[in-house]
Amino acid sequence: MLNVPVGPPMSKADAQRAIALWRELQPDHFEMFGPALHSFWETAKEMGLDPAVDLGMSPPADLPPWRTVSAGLECFAFLGSWCHRHDGSHVCEDEAVVETVDAATGDAVPDGERGHLVVTSLTKDNFLLRYDLEDLVRLDRSPCPCGETHLRAFWDGRSKDVVVAAGRRLLPMDVWLVLREIEEVSRPAAEYQLVRSVDTSALRVRVEAEVPSAGLERRVAALLEERLAIPVRLELLVAGALPRPAYKPAPVVDE
């Protein structure tokens, strides 16, 4: 097996070099964050290639959620690995004690509810006691169909990305799970942005579409309002209007 790191596409030239290498090597498997994959996908199309046919790429929309859980390099780079049933990430409980807690009280929250990821490392030299990652996760201790016995964690986002709207605390993940139900705004990848402002009466969202239309805008807004149970102010944009991150997404802006 040959492992070839290509690095994030920090520039168009970086992406083009990676696509040229990808085309030459024809890898059997790849791992990367969705935003990087979308940048490579768009670059391949600009180079006149069909990403799926010529490079064997899968669109970012096909990446399953909750694939990994990290506790940072200072604690554990990969605290959990994905379940092959795509049902969360199994935590290495022999390496660390993992909790989900209420940020205000420090008390544990019930399994299945979002809480701050707090980790106590057991096997690393730099021992950390109840280290708060400020990630929002859910834990599930029920038996997993895959046979793995360690608990599962579902990484939902960062606490800094919480947006308050109509009395609800929402994460970009909540919006993404709805958008992926509508093909026109989710393939090859859902590009969207939550707007955080002093007006919290409704959720402001910007979403890209290959072919924006008033009808599609109404349909997306209606589904978001139905699923999230709050008022939504949606701005439907043409594909490419939102900035493309090279590595991790920045799905929340303050205005």
SVG drawing of the C-alpha trace seen along z (x, -y; Angstrom):
<svg xmlns="http://www.w3.org/2000/svg" viewBox="-43 -43 48 51">
<polyline fill="none" stroke="black" stroke-width="0.4" points="0.0,0.0 1.3,-3.4 0.1,-6.4 0.4,-9.7 -0.3,-12.9 -1.3,-15.8 -2.1,-18.5 -5.0,-20.9 -5.7,-23.0 -4.4,-26.3 -4.4,-27.7 -5.7,-26.8 -2.2,-25.7 -2.1,-23.3 -5.4,-21.8 -4.3,-21.4 -1.1,-19.7 -3.0,-17.3 -5.5,-16.5 -2.6,-15.8 -1.1,-13.4 -4.5,-11.9 -5.0,-11.2 -1.6,-9.6 -1.8,-7.3 -5.6,-6.5 -5.8,-5.8 -8.1,-3.1 -9.1,-5.0 -8.9,-8.6 -9.6,-10.4 -10.1,-14.1 -12.5,-16.7 -15.5,-17.5 -14.4,-21.1 -11.0,-19.9 -12.7,-17.2 -15.2,-19.8 -12.3,-22.0 -10.6,-19.1 -13.9,-18.2 -14.5,-21.7 -10.9,-22.0 -11.1,-18.7 -14.2,-19.9 -12.4,-23.2 -9.6,-21.0 -12.1,-19.3 -12.3,-16.1 -15.2,-14.1 -14.2,-13.6 -16.2,-10.4 -15.2,-8.8 -11.7,-10.0 -10.5,-10.1 -12.8,-7.7 -13.8,-10.5 -17.0,-10.3 -18.8,-13.6 -18.5,-15.2 -22.3,-14.7 -21.6,-10.9 -19.2,-11.3 -21.1,-9.9 -21.4,-12.1 -19.9,-11.3 -16.9,-9.5 -14.3,-10.4 -13.9,-12.1 -10.7,-14.0 -9.5,-15.4 -6.8,-17.6 -3.2,-16.8 -2.5,-17.8 -4.8,-15.1 -5.7,-12.5 -5.6,-13.3 -8.1,-10.5 -10.1,-9.6 -12.6,-7.5 -12.7,-5.7 -15.8,-5.3 -18.1,-2.4 -18.3,-0.5 -22.1,-0.8 -21.7,-4.6 -23.4,-4.9 -21.0,-7.1 -17.4,-6.8 -16.3,-4.1 -14.3,-5.7 -11.0,-4.2 -12.2,-3.7 -9.0,-1.9 -7.1,-5.1 -9.2,-7.8 -12.2,-8.5 -14.8,-10.4 -17.7,-12.5 -20.3,-14.9 -21.0,-17.7 -23.1,-20.8 -20.7,-23.7 -22.3,-25.8 -22.3,-23.2 -19.7,-20.7 -22.3,-17.9 -22.7,-15.0 -25.6,-15.2 -27.7,-12.1 -26.6,-9.9 -28.0,-11.1 -28.0,-14.8 -25.4,-17.3 -22.7,-18.3 -19.1,-19.5 -16.6,-16.7 -14.5,-16.3 -11.5,-13.9 -9.2,-12.4 -6.2,-10.8 -4.9,-7.5 -2.0,-6.4 -0.2,-9.5 2.7,-11.1 1.0,-14.4 -1.8,-13.4 -4.9,-15.6 -7.7,-15.6 -11.2,-16.4 -9.9,-18.5 -12.8,-20.4 -12.4,-20.4 -15.4,-22.7 -16.7,-20.3 -20.4,-19.3 -21.0,-15.6 -23.5,-13.0 -22.7,-9.6 -24.5,-6.3 -23.7,-3.2 -26.3,-0.9 -25.0,2.2 -23.8,1.5 -24.8,3.8 -21.1,3.9 -20.1,5.8 -17.7,3.2 -18.3,2.9 -16.8,-0.6 -19.3,-3.4 -20.1,-5.6 -19.7,-9.3 -21.4,-11.6 -19.5,-14.9 -22.0,-17.6 -19.8,-20.7 -17.9,-23.3 -19.5,-25.4 -18.2,-28.5 -20.5,-27.7 -23.7,-27.7 -26.3,-30.0 -29.3,-31.1 -32.5,-31.5 -36.1,-31.7 -35.0,-30.4 -33.1,-27.3 -29.4,-26.6 -28.5,-25.3 -25.3,-24.0 -24.4,-24.0 -24.9,-20.2 -28.6,-20.7 -28.9,-22.7 -26.7,-20.3 -28.8,-17.3 -31.9,-19.1 -30.1,-20.3 -28.9,-16.9 -32.5,-15.9 -32.7,-18.3 -30.5,-17.2 -30.4,-20.7 -28.5,-22.2 -26.6,-19.1 -24.8,-17.7 -22.0,-17.5 -21.7,-19.2 -23.9,-21.4 -22.3,-24.9 -24.1,-27.0 -23.5,-29.6 -25.3,-30.5 -25.5,-34.2 -25.3,-35.1 -26.6,-38.6 -28.2,-40.5 -31.6,-39.7 -32.4,-36.1 -36.0,-36.0 -35.3,-33.8 -32.4,-31.7 -30.6,-33.4 -29.1,-31.0 -27.3,-31.4 -27.3,-28.3 -25.7,-27.7 -27.5,-26.1 -26.3,-25.3 -29.5,-26.9 -31.2,-29.2 -34.8,-29.9 -37.6,-31.4 -39.4,-28.0 -36.3,-26.2 -35.7,-28.9 -39.3,-28.5 -38.9,-24.7 -35.6,-24.8 -36.9,-27.4 -40.1,-25.5 -38.2,-22.2 -35.8,-24.0 -38.7,-25.6 -40.5,-22.2 -37.5,-20.2 -36.0,-22.9 -39.4,-24.2 -38.3,-27.9 -38.7,-30.8 -36.0,-30.8 -34.8,-33.7 -33.1,-32.0 -30.9,-33.6 -30.3,-31.3 -27.1,-32.0 -25.5,-30.8 -22.8,-28.1 -19.4,-29.6 -20.7,-32.6 -19.6,-31.5 -15.9,-31.3 -14.2,-27.9 -12.1,-26.9 -9.0,-24.9 -9.2,-22.7 -12.0,-22.9 -15.3,-24.8 -16.2,-28.1 -20.0,-27.8 -20.9,-30.6 -20.4,-34.4 -21.1,-37.2 -22.8,-40.2"/>
</svg>
